[in-house]
Amino acid sequence: MLRIVPLSDAAQCCGSAGLYTLLEPAMSRAVLAPKLASLRAAAPHVVATGNPGCLMQLGAGLAASGLSAGVRHPVELLDESYRAAGYYA
């Protein structure tokens, strides 16, 4: 069963911002911290984002924080759903 849990800070940057994680790692982690706190409170199984930089930043942040949620692109979730529904031969 799918349950969508919106985050109050969903529009806030995760701290990836292109090369920001490489050029300003401390600031990048500081920007990520509130997002991780929101995710910890929401306790999702999966975090969906369409931005490749956010996929990596959130994935690394979740892993470093010990949170078990996976990070997936929405198209991956659709593919999994279609496969489960038997739309693929």
N, C-alpha and C positions, 0 to 999 in steps of 0.2 A: 504494500500500500504506500502510495506517495503522499507525503505530508510536507507542504512547503512552509518553511519557517523564515519569514522575512527578518532581517537584522535592522535594528534602528540606524546603524551606521553603514548600511550596504553601499551607499554612494561614496563613502570615504575611501581614499586611496589606501592600498595595502602596503605601500612603501616600495614597490618594485620600480615604477617610473623609468622604464628602459634600463639604462646602465646605472641607475642610482644605487642599486644594491652593491655594485662593484666600486663605484666612486665614493660613495658616502655610506658605508655599511652601518655605522652606528646610528646615523639619522634614519636610515631605512628601517632598521629594527625598531627604533622609537616610534615611527609612523605605524608599523605593523602591530605593535603591542596592544593598542585599544581594539583593533580588529580581532586579535586572538582572544582577548577578554570577552568580547561579544560572542565569539564562536564557542568558547568554553561554557558560557551561560546557556546558549541555545542547544548545545550538545547534539549537533547534527551527525548523521552517518556519512553524508556526502555534502561537500561544498561545491557548488557549480559556478564557474566563471568562464566567460568567453575570451578572456585576455590571456595569451600565452605567458606573459611576464607574471601576471597574478597567479596563474597555475603553479609556476615554480616557487614564487615567494610564499604563497599560502601553504603549499605543500611542505616546504622547508620549515616554515614557522610552526605548522601543526606538529610535524615530526619532532622538532626541537622542544616543543612544549609538552610532548607526551600525549597529545590529543590523537585519538584513533580515527578521526574523520578522514576520508579520502577526498581528493580534489579532482574534479572531472570537468571536461568541457561539455556544454549542453548537448552537442551533437553526439558525444559518446553515450550520454544518457538516453537519447532518442534511439540510437542504434541498439543499445541493450534492451530497451522497451520493445522495439520492433521485432528483435530476435526472439524475445520471450513470448510475444504474441503470435509467432509463427508466420510473420510476413516474408521471411526469407525461405527460399526453397532449400 
